[in-house]
């Protein structure tokens, strides 16, 4: 099955963005879009990273906190409210439901 054009465009943009982010810190890292697999974007870094480049990438990844999905936020708030009001059964049910949600939506 041919790759949809929007996936190739997204891969090219992601490669440019990562290259530009490295360049903004004085690094010259060649980032190349790769053929998509199952509609997912993949990139390759062609040259080995220097210690500085590796530390920069590591620091950026450690600092990044992806946004929580709306349903996860709702479960977190519901659980906190159940704990705050000492509603054990509601807290337990919220944890169970969040576990199911995470397995279904985020695995």
N, CA, C and O of each residue as an XYZ file, in Angstrom:
428
protein
N       0.845     -1.176      0.000
C       0.000      0.000      0.000
C       0.894      1.243      0.000
O       1.813      1.335      0.814
N       0.644      2.186     -0.886
C       1.475      3.389     -0.941
C       1.301      4.250      0.311
O       0.251      4.253      0.954
N       2.356      4.968      0.624
C       2.331      5.855      1.784
C       1.542      7.110      1.455
O       1.779      7.732      0.420
N       0.606      7.492      2.319
C      -0.128      8.736      2.068
C       0.834      9.927      2.047
O       1.783      9.973      2.831
N       0.594     10.880      1.162
C       1.505     12.029      1.051
C       1.673     12.791      2.362
O       2.762     13.293      2.641
N       0.616     12.888      3.173
C       0.739     13.672      4.409
C       1.749     13.051      5.375
O       2.345     13.765      6.181
N       1.949     11.738      5.306
C       2.932     11.092      6.179
C       4.344     11.450      5.719
O       5.218     11.721      6.542
N       4.562     11.451      4.415
C       5.881     11.842      3.892
C       6.180     13.303      4.212
O       7.309     13.647      4.563
N       5.175     14.155      4.092
C       5.347     15.578      4.406
C       5.658     15.747      5.895
O       6.528     16.536      6.265
N       4.952     15.011      6.740
C       5.193     15.094      8.186
C       6.608     14.625      8.524
O       7.268     15.213      9.381
N       7.071     13.579      7.860
C       8.426     13.079      8.109
C       9.466     14.114      7.700
O      10.432     14.352      8.425
N       9.268     14.721      6.551
C      10.210     15.743      6.084
C      10.223     16.938      7.034
O      11.285     17.482      7.334
N       9.055     17.341      7.503
C       8.976     18.480      8.424
C       9.633     18.140      9.759
O      10.353     18.963     10.323
N       9.392     16.946     10.260
C      10.003     16.538     11.530
C      11.524     16.501     11.410
O      12.232     16.901     12.335
N      12.023     16.026     10.279
C      13.477     15.994     10.062
C      14.048     17.410     10.038
O      15.086     17.675     10.643
N      13.368     18.316      9.340
C      13.827     19.714      9.308
C      13.800     20.329     10.704
O      14.740     21.015     11.106
N      12.719     20.078     11.436
C      12.583     20.658     12.776
C      13.693     20.172     13.709
O      14.277     20.962     14.451
N      13.976     18.881     13.667
C      15.024     18.345     14.537
C      16.394     18.877     14.122
O      17.207     19.243     14.971
N      16.641     18.917     12.827
C      17.902     19.480     12.322
C      18.051     20.933     12.772
O      19.111     21.337     13.250
N      16.986     21.708     12.614
C      17.029     23.123     12.993
C      17.215     23.302     14.501
O      17.895     24.231     14.936
N      16.619     22.425     15.289
C      16.783     22.511     16.741
C      18.241     22.260     17.126
O      18.795     22.965     17.969
N      18.848     21.267     16.513
C      20.274     21.031     16.771
C      21.101     22.231     16.304
O      22.000     22.684     17.012
N      20.795     22.740     15.116
C      21.555     23.860     14.556
C      21.452     25.098     15.447
O      22.415     25.854     15.571
N      20.293     25.306     16.065
C      20.113     26.463     16.951
C      21.064     26.411     18.142
O      21.332     27.430     18.779
N      21.568     25.217     18.436
C      22.519     25.049     19.536
C      23.944     24.856     19.026
O      24.823     24.419     19.769
N      24.166     25.184     17.763
C      25.502     25.113     17.201
C      25.936     23.726     16.763
O      27.125     23.494     16.544
N      25.007     22.811     16.632
C      25.337     21.437     16.233
C      24.946     21.220     14.772
O      23.952     21.763     14.291
N      25.738     20.426     14.090
C      25.405     20.073     12.709
C      25.100     18.579     12.664
O      25.996     17.747     12.526
N      23.841     18.270     12.781
C      23.387     16.880     12.794
C      22.493     16.673     11.581
O      21.503     17.380     11.392
N      22.858     15.693     10.763
C      22.057     15.387      9.580
C      20.910     14.463      9.983
O      21.131     13.338     10.430
N      19.697     14.949      9.819
C      18.498     14.176     10.144
C      17.758     13.922      8.837
O      17.466     14.855      8.088
N      17.457     12.657      8.570
C      16.879     12.272      7.285
C      15.570     11.514      7.510
O      15.526     10.572      8.301
N      14.500     11.924      6.815
C      13.255     11.164      6.934
C      13.437      9.769      6.341
O      14.120      9.592      5.333
N      12.821      8.797      6.978
C      12.897      7.411      6.532
C      11.537      6.965      6.006
O      10.529      7.629      6.247
N      11.504      5.858      5.298
C      10.206      5.365      4.825
C       9.284      5.067      6.008
O       9.709      4.452      6.986
N       8.040      5.493      5.922
C       7.096      5.236      7.013
C       6.806      3.742      7.157
O       6.895      2.976      6.197
N       6.463      3.358      8.364
C       6.046      1.990      8.650
C       4.700      2.078      9.351
O       4.575      2.717     10.395
N       3.704      1.438      8.776
C       2.349      1.459      9.340
C       1.855      2.878      9.600
O       1.182      3.136     10.598
N       2.189      3.785      8.708
C       1.727      5.158      8.836
C       2.480      5.994      9.854
O       2.113      7.143     10.100
N       3.532      5.436     10.452
C       4.319      6.155     11.454
C       5.523      6.822     10.802
O       6.130      6.274      9.881
N       5.858      8.003     11.288
C       7.009      8.754     10.793
C       8.273      8.242     11.482
O       8.293      8.047     12.697
N       9.322      8.029     10.696
C      10.621      7.631     11.238
C      11.698      8.548     10.674
O      11.637      8.972      9.520
N      12.688      8.843     11.516
C      13.815      9.675     11.118
C      15.100      8.923     11.418
O      15.136      8.057     12.292
N      16.151      9.260     10.688
C      17.464      8.684     10.969
C      18.457      9.819     11.160
O      18.414     10.834     10.465
N      19.343      9.622     12.112
C      20.471     10.527     12.299
C      21.659      9.788     11.709
O      22.077      8.752     12.226
N      22.208     10.336     10.607
C      23.195      9.587      9.836
C      24.579      9.516     10.453
O      25.278      8.519     10.272
N      24.984     10.522     11.158
C      26.325     10.513     11.735
C      26.236     10.227     13.226
O      25.230     10.544     13.860
N      27.278      9.632     13.788
C      27.282      9.460     15.246
C      27.197     10.830     15.923
O      27.762     11.808     15.433
N      26.498     10.889     17.033
C      26.383     12.144     17.770
C      27.640     12.377     18.598
O      28.219     11.445     19.157
N      28.047     13.633     18.663
C      29.152     13.981     19.563
C      28.614     13.948     20.995
O      27.405     13.864     21.210
N      29.500     14.015     21.945
C      29.069     14.052     23.341
C      28.168     15.239     23.615
O      27.175     15.120     24.332
N      28.513     16.382     23.045
C      27.694     17.588     23.231
C      26.305     17.389     22.646
O      25.305     17.737     23.275
N      26.242     16.832     21.450
C      24.951     16.606     20.801
C      24.110     15.600     21.590
O      22.902     15.779     21.748
N      24.748     14.560     22.076
C      24.025     13.552     22.859
C      23.499     14.154     24.161
O      22.366     13.881     24.557
N      24.315     14.969     24.827
C      23.863     15.613     26.069
C      22.711     16.570     25.795
O      21.762     16.642     26.576
N      22.789     17.302     24.694
C      21.724     18.231     24.322
C      20.414     17.480     24.084
O      19.362     17.885     24.577
N      20.483     16.399     23.337
C      19.286     15.608     23.052
C      18.743     14.972     24.331
O      17.532     14.961     24.553
N      19.618     14.452     25.158
C      19.197     13.842     26.422
C      18.511     14.865     27.318
O      17.461     14.581     27.895
N      19.093     16.044     27.436
C      18.501     17.090     28.285
C      17.127     17.502     27.768
O      16.200     17.714     28.550
N      17.001     17.614     26.455
C      15.712     18.006     25.882
C      14.653     16.941     26.149
O      13.513     17.265     26.484
N      15.023     15.685     26.003
C      14.059     14.611     26.247
C      13.684     14.517     27.720
O      12.532     14.236     28.050
N      14.637     14.748     28.600
C      14.339     14.708     30.031
C      13.432     15.866     30.441
O      12.608     15.722     31.344
N      13.582     16.999     29.788
C      12.777     18.176     30.130
C      11.368     18.098     29.547
O      10.453     18.752     30.048
N      11.191     17.311     28.504
C       9.897     17.246     27.818
C       8.894     16.446     28.633
O       9.174     15.326     29.061
N       7.761     17.014     28.834
C       6.652     16.324     29.487
C       5.469     16.384     28.533
O       4.855     17.438     28.368
N       5.146     15.254     27.904
C       4.038     15.292     26.951
C       2.730     15.642     27.651
O       2.532     15.290     28.814
N       1.851     16.323     26.955
C       0.573     16.679     27.569
C      -0.258     15.423     27.840
O      -0.258     14.483     27.046
N      -0.949     15.424     28.948
C      -1.823     14.301     29.295
C      -3.096     14.416     28.461
O      -3.593     15.516     28.221
N      -3.605     13.300     28.033
C      -4.836     13.343     27.238
C      -5.997     13.785     28.130
O      -5.931     13.680     29.355
N      -7.043     14.273     27.504
C      -8.188     14.814     28.246
C      -8.815     13.759     29.150
O      -9.203     14.062     30.279
N      -8.918     12.537     28.668
C      -9.525     11.482     29.486
C      -8.640     11.156     30.687
O      -9.148     10.941     31.788
N      -7.324     11.119     30.488
C      -6.410     10.885     31.619
C      -6.547     11.999     32.657
O      -6.565     11.742     33.860
N      -6.644     13.244     32.174
C      -6.818     14.370     33.106
C      -8.107     14.215     33.897
O      -8.134     14.456     35.104
N      -9.172     13.814     33.218
C     -10.460     13.646     33.901
C     -10.365     12.555     34.964
O     -10.878     12.719     36.071
N      -9.713     11.448     34.634
C      -9.547     10.380     35.627
C      -8.704     10.856     36.804
O      -9.013     10.554     37.957
N      -7.648     11.594     36.515
C      -6.787     12.078     37.596
C      -7.572     12.992     38.539
O      -7.460     12.878     39.759
N      -8.359     13.889     37.972
C      -9.153     14.798     38.807
C     -10.216     14.035     39.601
O     -10.454     14.327     40.773
N     -10.848     13.062     38.957
C     -11.867     12.268     39.657
C     -11.243     11.476     40.800
O     -11.817     11.383     41.885
N     -10.072     10.910     40.554
C      -9.386     10.155     41.605
C      -9.008     11.080     42.764
O      -9.214     10.738     43.928
N      -8.453     12.253     42.440
C      -8.053     13.203     43.488
C      -9.260     13.627     44.321
O      -9.163     13.751     45.542
N     -10.376     13.845     43.673
C     -11.598     14.225     44.398
C     -12.068     13.081     45.290
O     -12.481     13.309     46.427
N     -12.008     11.864     44.785
C     -12.418     10.705     45.593
C     -11.510     10.551     46.812
O     -11.985     10.254     47.908
N     -10.225     10.751     46.623
C      -9.285     10.658     47.749
C      -9.539     11.792     48.737
O      -9.545     11.580     49.949
N      -9.746     12.996     48.212
C      -9.972     14.158     49.073
C     -11.208     13.976     49.946
O     -11.232     14.407     51.099
N     -12.230     13.338     49.391
C     -13.481     13.142     50.137
C     -13.546     11.781     50.823
O     -14.593     11.383     51.334
N     -12.421     11.071     50.829
C     -12.319      9.754     51.477
C     -13.338      8.756     50.923
O     -13.892      7.944     51.665
N     -13.573      8.825     49.626
C     -14.498      7.898     48.967
C     -13.675      6.769     48.346
O     -13.348      6.798     47.160
N     -13.354      5.785     49.165
C     -12.509      4.673     48.733
C     -13.031      3.924     47.524
O     -12.270      3.677     46.588
N     -14.326      3.548     47.509
C     -14.832      2.823     46.341
C     -14.702      3.629     45.041
O     -14.364      3.075     43.995
N     -14.970      4.926     45.112
C     -14.844      5.756     43.905
C     -13.386      5.859     43.476
O     -13.086      5.824     42.283
N     -12.482      5.987     44.436
C     -11.056      6.062     44.105
C     -10.603      4.766     43.440
O      -9.879      4.791     42.445
N     -11.030      3.646     43.989
C     -10.660      2.346     43.424
C     -11.221      2.182     42.015
O     -10.515      1.734     41.112
N     -12.467      2.536     41.829
C     -13.090      2.414     40.503
C     -12.418      3.341     39.489
O     -12.237      2.975     38.328
N     -12.054      4.535     39.935
C     -11.377      5.470     39.032
C     -10.022      4.912     38.604
O      -9.651      5.009     37.434
N      -9.288      4.331     39.543
C      -7.995      3.731     39.192
C      -8.175      2.579     38.206
O      -7.406      2.443     37.255
N      -9.190      1.755     38.435
C      -9.452      0.642     37.524
C      -9.782      1.157     36.124
O      -9.251      0.669     35.126
N     -10.665      2.149     36.069
C     -11.075      2.701     34.777
C      -9.895      3.361     34.062
O      -9.761      3.252     32.844
N      -9.047      4.041     34.821
C      -7.887      4.680     34.189
C      -6.922      3.628     33.653
O      -6.341      3.810     32.583
N      -6.748      2.543     34.379
C      -5.890      1.465     33.887
C      -6.400      0.892     32.577
O      -5.627      0.657     31.648
N      -7.703      0.670     32.509
C      -8.307      0.169     31.268
C      -8.098      1.185     30.146
O      -7.703      0.829     29.035
N      -8.367      2.443     30.450
C      -8.189      3.504     29.448
C      -6.750      3.542     28.942
O      -6.518      3.620     27.735
N      -5.790      3.488     29.851
C      -4.389      3.570     29.431
C      -3.995      2.388     28.557
O      -3.267      2.554     27.578
N      -4.468      1.208     28.900
C      -4.148      0.042     28.062
C      -4.786      0.163     26.686
O      -4.165     -0.167     25.676
N      -6.019      0.634     26.649
C      -6.723      0.717     25.368
C      -6.260      1.900     24.519
O      -6.109      1.771     23.304
N      -6.039      3.031     25.145
C      -5.754      4.249     24.379
C      -4.270      4.529     24.182
O      -3.891      5.193     23.217
N      -3.435      4.038     25.069
C      -2.030      4.459     25.035
C      -1.041      3.309     24.852
O       0.165      3.515     24.992
N      -1.510      2.133     24.549
C      -0.589      1.000     24.348
C      -0.448      0.683     22.882
O       0.284     -0.237     22.517
